[in-house]
């Protein structure tokens, strides 16, 4: 006799918080992890719906993140506003792709800098939307339960 292929086939589930494998009793309802006390479910509830909602929210924030100014620089009385894409494209077109990568990557961490009357750097609305895209995408990745893919493959679905 061979061992079950998955925890679900063995009527067990791992805790979503600490990862402990817990035997499912009574259909798995109302069960708590003996290690951390978190509720244990065989699969994350509404995982696909929650993930799609978060992905759509991130997509909505993506447009203003790239079109609105990320920072506003005032130097010697002259003010310039730049979007992430305008800065990245400028450096790409001038052959400085490493700097373009750094700007694109570090744009989330735009500081609020004040150098007296010499210069001022302020974060723009684009930085807020860009930060929202990053955080919402992380939440979407965390909310998805990849075991649903295994369930579909075990059931013979494509």
C-alpha positions in Angstrom: 0.0 0.0 0.0 1.5 3.4 -1.0 1.3 6.6 1.0 -1.1 9.3 -0.1 0.3 11.8 -2.6 -0.9 14.9 -0.8 -1.8 16.0 2.7 -5.4 16.6 1.6 -5.5 12.9 0.4 -4.3 11.9 3.9 -7.0 14.1 5.4 -4.5 16.6 6.8 -3.7 20.3 6.2 -0.8 22.6 7.0 -1.4 25.6 9.1 -1.3 28.8 7.0 0.6 30.7 9.7 3.2 28.3 11.1 3.2 25.4 8.6 2.5 22.6 11.1 0.7 19.6 9.5 -2.6 19.0 11.3 -5.0 16.1 10.9 -8.4 17.2 9.7 -11.2 15.9 11.9 -15.0 16.6 11.5 -14.5 17.8 7.9 -11.9 20.3 9.0 -14.3 22.9 10.3 -13.5 24.8 13.5 -10.1 23.3 13.8 -7.2 25.2 15.3 -3.4 24.7 15.1 -2.0 23.1 18.3 1.2 25.1 17.8 0.1 28.6 17.1 -3.7 28.6 17.6 -4.5 29.8 14.1 -7.6 28.5 12.3 -6.7 25.5 10.0 -8.3 25.1 6.6 -7.5 22.6 3.9 -7.2 25.5 1.4 -7.2 29.3 1.8 -10.8 30.4 1.6 -11.7 32.5 -1.5 -8.1 32.5 -2.6 -8.7 32.9 -6.3 -11.3 35.6 -5.9 -9.2 37.6 -3.4 -6.1 37.3 -5.6 -7.9 38.5 -8.7 -9.4 41.4 -6.8 -5.9 42.4 -5.6 -4.4 42.0 -9.1 -7.1 44.3 -10.5 -6.5 46.9 -7.8 -2.7 46.8 -8.6 -3.4 47.2 -12.3 -5.6 50.2 -11.6 -2.9 51.8 -9.5 -0.2 50.9 -12.2 -1.4 53.6 -14.7 -1.1 56.6 -12.4 2.1 55.2 -10.9 3.7 55.5 -14.2 2.0 58.7 -15.4 1.9 61.0 -12.4 5.1 62.8 -11.2 7.1 60.7 -8.7 9.2 63.5 -7.6 9.3 67.3 -7.8 12.7 68.9 -7.6 13.1 72.5 -6.9 16.7 73.7 -7.4 17.7 77.4 -7.4 14.1 78.5 -7.9 13.4 76.2 -10.9 10.9 73.3 -10.4 10.9 70.1 -12.4 8.5 67.1 -12.1 9.4 63.7 -13.3 7.5 60.5 -13.7 9.2 57.1 -13.3 8.9 56.4 -17.0 10.3 59.7 -18.1 13.4 59.2 -16.0 13.9 55.6 -17.0 13.4 56.4 -20.7 15.8 59.4 -20.5 18.6 57.2 -19.2 17.8 54.3 -21.5 17.9 56.5 -24.6 21.2 58.0 -23.5 22.8 54.5 -23.0 22.9 54.5 -19.2 20.7 51.4 -18.6 22.3 50.6 -15.2 21.2 54.0 -13.9 17.7 53.5 -15.4 17.4 50.2 -13.6 18.4 51.8 -10.3 15.9 54.7 -10.8 13.1 52.3 -11.6 13.9 50.0 -8.6 14.6 52.8 -6.1 11.7 55.0 -7.1 9.6 53.6 -4.2 12.1 55.0 -1.7 12.0 58.7 -2.9 13.1 60.7 0.1 11.6 64.0 1.2 14.8 66.1 1.1 15.2 69.8 2.0 18.6 71.5 1.4 17.6 74.9 2.5 17.3 77.4 -0.3 19.6 75.3 -2.6 17.2 72.5 -3.4 14.1 70.6 -2.4 13.0 67.2 -3.4 9.4 66.2 -2.7 7.7 62.9 -3.4 4.8 63.2 -5.9 1.5 61.3 -6.2 3.1 58.8 -8.5 5.3 57.5 -5.7 2.3 56.8 -3.6 0.6 54.8 -6.4 3.9 53.0 -7.2 4.2 52.0 -3.5 0.6 50.8 -3.6 1.3 48.7 -6.7 4.2 47.0 -4.9 2.3 46.3 -1.7 -0.9 45.1 -3.4 1.1 42.8 -5.6 2.8 41.3 -2.6 -0.6 40.8 -0.9 -1.9 39.1 -4.1 1.0 36.7 -4.2 0.5 35.9 -0.5 -3.3 35.4 -0.8 -3.0 32.9 -3.7 -3.1 29.2 -2.6 -0.9 27.2 -5.1 -2.3 24.0 -3.8 -5.4 24.7 -5.8 -3.3 24.0 -8.9 -2.4 20.5 -7.5 -6.1 19.8 -6.8 -7.0 20.6 -10.4 -4.2 18.4 -11.7 -5.3 15.5 -9.5 -8.9 15.9 -10.7 -7.6 15.7 -14.3 -8.5 19.3 -15.1 -6.2 21.1 -17.5 
